[in-house]
Amino acid sequence: MLRKGNEKIKMSLKNTVRLPLMAALAAALMMIATGCKKNIPPAAKLPDTPKPAPVEAPKAKPVISFNADPSSIVRGDAVTLRWTVQNADAVTIEPGVGTVAASGSRQVYPTTATTYILRASGPGGSDSARVSVSVSAPTEKPPAAPSGTTEDVTGALERLVKDAYFGYDSAEIREDARATLQRNSDGLKEIFGKFSSSNVIVEGHCDERGSAEYNLGLGEKRANAAREFLVQLGVPGDKLKSVTYGKERQTCTDATEDCWQKNRRAHFALGQ
């Protein structure tokens, strides 16, 4: 029994010594493990990548449709220019037309072969288009003076220059008036060549309908339209004066369309 008691005492002493040693060993291992572990600094924060700026779609260039109808005329006839332009905020036509809307039409009266140029510009750039018109001389000639006579300027004016007629309430140069004014231009050039000191008055007349004031304005438009047409055909502008008589000087007094038509005219008289 004594032996068994001694063995218990020895076992108790061993456990008493072993436990602190194991605790110390565990603490030492923990310290070693902690000491060997590297201190890793936190990762640096990368700067934000800037977003790319939005790329704008390229602006469209002007798209032009441009034509002349007809492209070949006899001098004195009209040509109609027609055009349509997209993607443009400025449109011009030269010569003689100037700034125009993005689409439209215009009558012109070229006296020689002419190339019309349409230029368009906008946010996407600029572009141009051309149309050419050929012009031929008229074949019809004014009647010749009677043989064996000496013609004065009044007789030449009566022979070579005729009235040009207008539509109702209109100052537009219509087709028959263009033909008349074309012949008149040739006659006036002949007159001014022979009688260099002479001048001609372009009179604007109206039929009896409408107020006197209104017809004076309409007659002025008709006289100016006829004069401008002749100047475009090469007649010297300083030789032509315009005046309006409205409905004051009627050549026919019947209340009929045929009579009214005879009064709607541009008449040519010898100036002082």
C-alpha positions in Angstrom: 0.0 0.0 0.0 2.9 2.3 0.8 4.3 1.5 -2.7 1.1 2.4 -4.4 0.9 5.6 -2.5 4.4 6.6 -3.5 3.6 5.9 -7.2 0.6 8.2 -7.0 2.7 10.9 -5.5 5.3 10.6 -8.3 2.5 10.7 -11.0 1.1 13.8 -9.4 4.5 15.5 -9.4 5.1 14.6 -13.0 1.7 16.1 -14.1 2.5 19.2 -12.0 5.8 19.7 -13.9 4.4 18.6 -17.3 1.5 21.0 -17.5 3.5 24.3 -17.0 6.1 23.0 -19.5 3.4 22.3 -22.1 1.9 25.7 -21.6 5.3 27.4 -21.9 6.0 25.4 -25.0 2.7 26.4 -26.6 3.3 30.0 -25.8 6.8 29.8 -27.3 5.5 28.2 -30.5 2.8 31.0 -30.7 5.5 33.7 -30.3 7.6 32.1 -33.0 4.7 31.8 -35.4 3.7 35.4 -34.7 7.3 36.7 -35.1 7.8 34.9 -38.4 4.6 36.3 -40.0 5.4 39.3 -42.3 3.5 42.5 -41.9 1.9 43.1 -45.4 1.0 46.7 -45.9 -2.5 47.3 -47.3 -2.7 47.5 -51.1 -2.5 51.0 -52.5 -5.8 52.3 -54.0 -5.6 52.6 -57.8 -6.9 56.0 -59.2 -10.2 55.9 -60.9 -9.9 55.4 -64.6 -11.6 58.4 -66.4 -14.5 57.6 -68.6 -13.9 58.4 -72.3 -15.8 61.4 -73.6 -18.8 60.5 -75.8 -17.9 60.6 -79.5 -20.3 62.7 -81.5 -21.4 61.4 -84.8 -20.0 63.3 -87.8 -22.3 66.0 -89.2 -23.7 65.2 -92.6 -22.5 67.3 -95.6 -25.1 69.2 -97.7 -27.0 67.2 -100.2 -27.9 69.2 -103.3 -30.4 68.7 -106.1 -30.1 71.5 -108.7 -31.4 71.7 -112.3 -32.3 74.1 -115.1 -35.4 73.7 -117.3 -34.8 74.0 -120.2 -31.1 73.9 -120.5 -31.1 75.4 -124.0 -33.1 78.5 -125.0 -33.5 81.3 -127.5 -32.4 84.6 -126.1 -35.3 86.3 -124.4 -36.9 83.0 -123.1 -37.0 82.1 -119.5 -35.1 79.3 -117.7 -36.5 77.9 -114.4 -33.9 77.0 -111.8 -35.1 74.4 -109.3 -33.2 73.2 -106.3 -33.5 71.3 -103.0 -30.8 71.3 -100.4 -30.5 69.2 -97.2 -28.2 69.6 -94.2 -27.4 73.3 -95.0 -28.2 76.6 -93.3 -26.9 78.9 -96.0 -27.7 78.6 -99.8 -26.7 81.0 -102.6 -27.0 80.9 -106.4 -24.9 82.9 -108.7 -24.8 84.8 -110.9 -27.7 87.2 -110.4 -29.9 85.3 -107.9 -28.2 85.6 -104.4 -29.3 84.0 -101.1 -32.2 81.6 -101.4 -34.3 79.2 -99.3 -33.2 75.6 -98.9 -35.7 74.6 -101.6 -37.5 76.6 -104.3 -37.5 77.8 -107.9 -36.6 81.0 -109.8 -37.0 82.2 -113.3 -33.9 83.7 -115.0 -33.3 85.3 -118.4 -29.7 84.7 -119.5 -28.7 86.5 -122.6 -25.5 84.5 -123.2 -24.4 81.0 -122.3 -24.4 80.9 -118.5 -23.3 78.5 -115.7 -25.3 78.9 -112.5 -23.5 77.8 -109.3 -25.4 76.8 -106.2 -23.3 76.8 -103.0 -24.5 75.3 -99.7 -22.9 75.3 -96.3 -23.9 73.8 -93.0 -22.6 72.1 -89.8 -21.1 69.2 -91.8 -19.2 71.3 -94.3 -20.0 72.8 -97.7 -20.7 71.7 -101.3 -21.7 73.1 -104.6 -23.5 72.2 -107.8 -23.6 73.7 -111.3 -26.0 73.8 -114.2 -25.3 75.3 -117.6 -27.7 77.0 -120.0 -26.9 77.6 -123.7 -28.5 80.6 -125.4 -29.0 81.1 -129.1 -29.9 84.2 -131.0 -33.5 84.5 -132.3 -33.9 84.0 -136.1 -36.8 86.5 -136.5 -35.7 90.0 -137.6 -37.8 93.2 -137.3 -39.2 94.5 -140.6 -37.0 96.7 -142.7 -37.7 100.3 -143.3 -39.4 101.2 -146.6 -36.9 101.6 -149.3 -36.2 105.0 -150.6 -37.2 106.8 -147.4 -35.3 108.6 -144.7 -36.8 107.3 -141.4 -36.7 109.5 -138.3 -36.6 108.2 -134.7 -40.4 108.3 -134.2 -40.9 106.2 -137.3 -38.2 103.7 -136.2 -39.8 103.4 -132.8 -43.2 102.7 -134.2 -41.8 100.1 -136.6 -39.4 98.3 -134.4 -41.0 98.5 -130.9 -44.4 97.1 -129.9 -46.5 96.9 -126.8 -46.0 94.0 -124.4 -49.1 92.7 -122.7 -49.8 91.4 -119.1 -52.2 89.1 -117.4 -55.0 90.3 -115.1 -53.7 91.9 -111.9 -50.2 90.8 -112.8 -46.8 92.3 -113.6 -45.2 89.0 -114.5 -43.5 88.8 -117.9 -45.4 86.1 -119.6 -44.4 84.0 -122.7 -45.8 86.3 -125.4 -44.5 89.4 -123.7 -41.0 87.8 -123.5 -41.0 87.3 -127.3 -42.2 90.8 -127.9 -39.6 92.3 -125.6 -36.9 90.3 -127.2 -37.7 91.8 -130.6 -38.0 95.2 -128.9 -34.5 94.9 -127.5 -33.1 94.4 -130.9 -35.1 97.3 -132.2 -34.1 99.6 -129.4 -30.4 98.8 -129.9 -30.8 99.7 -133.5 -32.6 103.0 -132.7 -30.0 104.0 -130.1 -27.2 103.1 -132.6 -28.7 105.4 -135.2 -30.1 108.1 -133.0 -27.6 108.2 -130.1 -29.2 111.2 -128.3 -32.7 109.6 -128.1 -34.4 108.2 -125.1 -37.4 105.9 -124.7 -40.1 106.0 -122.0 -41.5 102.6 -120.9 -45.2 103.3 -119.9 -47.1 101.0 -117.5 -50.9 100.8 -118.2 -53.9 98.9 -116.7 -57.5 98.2 -117.5 -60.3 100.2 -115.9 -61.1 97.8 -113.1 -59.8 98.6 -109.6 -59.1 101.9 -107.9 -57.0 104.6 -109.5 -54.4 104.4 -106.7 -54.1 100.6 -107.0 -53.7 100.8 -110.8 -51.0 103.4 -110.5 -49.0 101.0 -108.4 -49.7 98.1 -110.8 -48.7 100.2 -113.8 -45.4 101.1 -112.2 -44.6 97.4 -111.6 -45.4 96.6 -115.2 -43.2 99.4 -116.5 -40.3 98.5 -114.3 -40.6 94.8 -115.2 -40.5 95.5 -118.9 -37.6 97.9 -118.4 -35.6 95.5 -116.3 -36.2 92.7 -118.8 -34.8 94.9 -121.6 -31.8 95.9 -119.6 -31.0 92.2 -119.0 -31.0 91.8 -122.7 -28.4 94.5 -123.1 -30.4 97.6 -123.8 -28.7 100.6 -122.2 -30.5 101.3 -118.9 -29.7 105.0 -119.0 -31.7 105.2 -122.3 -34.9 103.8 -120.7 -37.1 105.7 -118.3 -40.2 104.2 -116.7 -43.5 105.9 -115.8 -47.0 104.7 -114.7 -50.3 105.9 -116.0 -52.5 103.3 -114.2 -55.9 103.3 -115.9 -55.7 107.0 -117.1 -54.9 106.2 -120.7 -57.2 103.5 -122.1 -56.8 102.4 -125.7 -60.1 100.6 -125.7 -63.2 101.4 -123.7 -65.5 98.4 -124.2 -66.2 96.3 -121.0 -64.9 93.1 -122.5 -62.0 90.9 -121.7 -60.5 91.5 -125.2 -60.6 95.2 -124.6 -59.2 95.0 -121.1 -56.4 92.9 -122.4 -55.4 95.6 -124.8 -55.1 98.1 -121.9 -52.9 95.9 -119.7 -49.6 96.8 -121.4 -46.2 98.3 -121.4 -46.1 100.9 -124.1 -43.0 102.6 -125.5 -42.8 106.3 -126.4 -40.1 108.7 -127.4 -38.6 110.5 -124.5 -37.8 114.2 -124.4 
